[in-house]
Amino acid sequence: MEAAGTGRDTRHGAAGNERAYGVAVPERHDLVWLTAEGWNRFADREPGLMAIPGMALWPQEDFPVMVRRRQPADDAGRWPVAVALPAAFGRARLGFQIEARDVAAVSAPPSWLEAASSLPEPWRSRGEATGAMGAGIGLQPRVFGSAMWQHLTGMTFLRPASDLDLLWKVRGGPGAGELACRLASGLERLNRDPGPRLDGEVVLAGRGVQWRELLRGGADELLVKSVDEVMLMPVRQFLSAGAA
């Protein structure tokens, strides 16, 4: 099914991006597609949510939902997910839960290379420069936030003040922590140039931290997030996690 007005097939992510899944909840920011039956069950369970203007487009167009952090009131047996509605529907952010049996596919967020051609200037140029910097140290970002939703749906999410939110997954191994710090320094240098503000997270061993946190001189702890928790973690512990 094509996203409204885009002429692009958005089902199940780009080729080669889809992942197998099991009972465990995927990582934060992962994309999840529901089956038609799953959407029907969800609509029966949450008619109020489905009545929100714009929400009906998700089952109609087979748009994905995004895995979010679990909240204390969430049911441990369901997956915590969210959608963001576009400007035409008030930019609401809606968090809810789905059942594992209703999942058709799971994918990582789109890579910058996948999303670039569908994004307007100046975000495209900003992302190209950022992707080139990352490639120079062996990393490529994935897109989330407004840029991701605009790419996936073809609807307008970006506005003049919108940041470019990028997710950087640093592969574990010796030197992973040092690489994360080099990345943060490179992003800070790019943010001095004119253009949309760069924002986002660096992820090591399934835990994400806002990349600016890595540049805070003298900080002993970082605010670290995973799908199940948010916590303060010693800087050294976070940076050494990727080396395990």
Secondary structure in CASP SS format (residue, H / E / C, confidence):
PFRMAT SS
TARGET T0000
AUTHOR 0000-0000-0000
METHOD secondary structure of the structure
MODEL  1
M C 1.00
E E 1.00
A C 1.00
A C 1.00
G C 1.00
T C 1.00
G C 1.00
R C 1.00
D E 1.00
T C 1.00
R C 1.00
H C 1.00
G C 1.00
A C 1.00
A C 1.00
G C 1.00
N C 1.00
E E 1.00
R E 1.00
A C 1.00
Y C 1.00
G C 1.00
V C 1.00
A C 1.00
V C 1.00
P C 1.00
E C 1.00
R C 1.00
H C 1.00
D C 1.00
L E 1.00
V E 1.00
W E 1.00
L E 1.00
T C 1.00
A H 1.00
E H 1.00
G H 1.00
W H 1.00
N H 1.00
R H 1.00
F H 1.00
A H 1.00
D H 1.00
R H 1.00
E C 1.00
P H 1.00
G H 1.00
L H 1.00
M H 1.00
A C 1.00
I C 1.00
P C 1.00
G C 1.00
M C 1.00
A C 1.00
L H 1.00
W H 1.00
P H 1.00
Q H 1.00
E H 1.00
D C 1.00
F C 1.00
P C 1.00
V E 1.00
M E 1.00
V E 1.00
R C 1.00
R C 1.00
R C 1.00
Q C 1.00
P C 1.00
A C 1.00
D C 1.00
D C 1.00
A C 1.00
G C 1.00
R C 1.00
W E 1.00
P E 1.00
V E 1.00
A E 1.00
V E 1.00
A E 1.00
L C 1.00
P C 1.00
A H 1.00
A H 1.00
F H 1.00
G C 1.00
R C 1.00
A C 1.00
R E 1.00
L E 1.00
G E 1.00
F E 1.00
Q E 1.00
I E 1.00
E C 1.00
A H 1.00
R H 1.00
D H 1.00
V E 1.00
A E 1.00
A E 1.00
V E 1.00
S E 1.00
A C 1.00
P C 1.00
P C 1.00
S E 1.00
W H 1.00
L H 1.00
E H 1.00
A H 1.00
A H 1.00
S H 1.00
S H 1.00
L C 1.00
P C 1.00
E C 1.00
P C 1.00
W H 1.00
R H 1.00
S H 1.00
R H 1.00
G H 1.00
E H 1.00
A H 1.00
T H 1.00
G H 1.00
A H 1.00
M H 1.00
G H 1.00
A H 1.00
G H 1.00
I C 1.00
G C 1.00
L C 1.00
Q C 1.00
P C 1.00
R E 1.00
V E 1.00
F C 1.00
G H 1.00
S H 1.00
A H 1.00
M H 1.00
W H 1.00
Q H 1.00
H H 1.00
L H 1.00
T H 1.00
G C 1.00
M C 1.00
T C 1.00
F C 1.00
L C 1.00
R C 1.00
P C 1.00
A C 1.00
S C 1.00
D C 1.00
L E 1.00
D E 1.00
L E 1.00
L E 1.00
W E 1.00
K E 1.00
V C 1.00
R C 1.00
G C 1.00
G C 1.00
P C 1.00
G C 1.00
A H 1.00
G H 1.00
E H 1.00
L H 1.00
A H 1.00
C H 1.00
R H 1.00
L H 1.00
A H 1.00
S H 1.00
G H 1.00
L H 1.00
E H 1.00
R H 1.00
L H 1.00
N C 1.00
R C 1.00
D C 1.00
P C 1.00
G C 1.00
P C 1.00
R C 1.00
L E 1.00
D E 1.00
G E 1.00
E E 1.00
V E 1.00
V E 1.00
L E 1.00
A C 1.00
G C 1.00
R E 1.00
G E 1.00
V E 1.00
Q E 1.00
W H 1.00
R H 1.00
E H 1.00
L H 1.00
L H 1.00
R C 1.00
G C 1.00
G C 1.00
A C 1.00
D C 1.00
E E 1.00
L E 1.00
L E 1.00
V E 1.00
K E 1.00
S C 1.00
V C 1.00
D C 1.00
E C 1.00
V E 1.00
M E 1.00
L E 1.00
M E 1.00
P E 1.00
V H 1.00
R H 1.00
Q H 1.00
F H 1.00
L H 1.00
S H 1.00
A H 1.00
G C 1.00
A C 1.00
A C 1.00
END
